[in-house]
């Protein structure tokens, strides 16, 4: 599965919420502001311009622009590092402020049902859309997952 397919499987509504959660300050802190502005083909990068360009960004994802999808994923994740640190610590994945060794062998950390456990642990603490994106991104990155995790809504 490609990263564009992860975005597409989660859907346009979740994508829109992810775009709205981008932290311009974090992009500047991690020095990806200018690069992302260029990659997103934007002359001005702020909350308002991001909202206006959502359809164009989504079109690039549906067109399968994998390099752009990777840049966008980085922007989403950098904007939510505290959640990433919490999830990695919960899974006991060794990390430094949310960053882990790319050669990490995930088998001992991502045991059967890990996605559901993470979702249940953090569903009330973090925005659903970014949590679902991160669970699926982590699965994609570490296990080359071929299917999307999407919890079934609980009915009362």
C-alpha positions in Angstrom: 0.0 0.0 0.0 1.2 3.5 -0.9 0.9 6.4 1.5 -1.6 8.1 -0.9 -3.7 5.0 -0.4 -3.6 5.4 3.4 -4.9 9.0 3.0 -7.5 7.9 0.5 -8.7 5.0 2.6 -9.2 7.3 5.6 -11.2 9.7 3.4 -11.5 13.3 2.5 -13.3 14.4 5.7 -10.4 13.1 7.8 -7.9 14.6 5.4 -9.6 18.0 5.8 -9.4 17.8 9.6 -5.7 16.8 9.4 -5.0 19.9 7.2 -6.9 22.1 9.7 -4.7 20.7 12.5 -1.4 21.8 10.9 0.7 23.9 13.3 2.5 26.7 11.4 4.6 27.3 14.5 5.8 23.7 14.6 6.7 23.8 10.9 8.9 26.8 11.6 10.4 25.2 14.7 11.4 22.1 12.8 12.5 24.2 9.8 10.1 22.6 7.3 7.9 25.7 6.8 9.5 26.9 3.6 10.0 23.5 2.1 6.3 22.6 2.7 5.1 25.9 1.3 7.1 25.2 -1.8 6.0 21.6 -2.1 2.3 22.6 -1.5 2.7 25.2 -4.2 1.5 28.0 -2.0 2.6 31.6 -2.1 1.4 32.2 1.4 1.2 29.6 4.2 -1.2 30.2 7.0 -4.4 28.7 8.4 -6.6 30.5 6.0 -4.6 29.7 2.9 -4.4 26.0 4.0 -8.2 25.8 4.3 -8.6 27.4 0.8 -6.2 24.9 -0.8 -7.6 21.7 0.8 -9.3 20.6 -2.4 -6.1 21.1 -4.4 -4.1 19.2 -1.8 -6.6 16.4 -1.8 -6.5 16.3 -5.6 -2.8 15.7 -5.5 -3.3 12.9 -3.0 -5.9 11.2 -5.2 -3.6 11.6 -8.2 -1.1 9.5 -6.3 1.7 12.0 -5.7 3.7 9.9 -3.2 6.5 12.4 -2.6 3.9 15.1 -1.7 2.0 12.6 0.5 5.2 11.9 2.4 5.8 15.6 2.9 2.3 16.1 4.0 2.4 13.2 6.4 5.6 14.7 8.0 3.8 18.1 8.4 0.8 16.4 10.1 3.0 14.4 12.4 5.3 17.3 13.4 2.1 19.2 14.3 1.2 16.5 16.8 4.5 15.4 18.4 3.1 15.1 22.0 0.6 12.5 20.7 3.3 10.6 18.9 5.5 10.5 22.0 2.5 9.2 24.0 1.7 6.5 21.5 5.3 5.3 21.1 5.8 5.3 24.9 2.5 3.4 25.3 3.8 0.8 22.8 7.2 0.8 24.5 8.9 1.7 21.2 12.3 3.4 22.0 12.2 7.0 20.8 13.7 10.3 21.2 11.0 13.0 21.5 8.8 11.0 19.0 11.6 10.0 16.6 12.7 6.3 16.4 15.4 4.3 14.6 14.1 3.7 11.1 15.7 0.2 11.3 13.6 -0.7 14.3 12.2 -4.3 14.2 8.5 -3.7 15.1 7.5 -7.3 15.9 8.0 -7.1 19.7 6.2 -3.8 19.9 3.3 -4.1 17.4 1.7 -7.2 18.8 -1.7 -8.5 17.8 -4.4 -5.9 18.3 -2.0 -3.0 19.0 -4.0 -0.6 16.8 -7.2 -1.2 18.8 -5.3 -0.8 22.1 -3.7 2.5 21.0 -7.0 3.8 19.7 -8.8 2.8 23.0 -6.1 4.3 25.1 -6.0 7.7 23.4 -9.4 8.2 21.7 -10.6 10.6 24.4 -7.2 12.4 24.7 -6.5 13.2 21.1 -8.5 14.3 18.0 -9.8 11.1 16.3 -8.5 12.1 12.8 -4.9 12.6 13.8 -4.9 9.5 16.0 -6.3 7.3 13.2 -3.8 8.8 10.8 -0.9 8.1 13.1 -1.9 4.5 13.8 -2.2 3.8 10.1 1.0 5.7 9.3 2.9 3.8 12.0 1.5 0.6 10.6 2.4 1.6 7.1 5.9 2.7 8.0 6.9 -0.2 10.2 5.0 -3.2 8.8 4.1 -2.1 5.3 0.5 -2.7 6.2 -1.9 -3.5 3.3 -5.1 -2.6 5.0 -6.4 0.4 7.0 -7.3 0.3 10.7 -10.7 1.9 11.1 -12.5 1.2 14.4 -16.1 0.3 14.3 -18.2 2.9 16.1 -19.7 1.7 19.3 -23.5 1.8 19.6 -25.1 2.4 23.0 
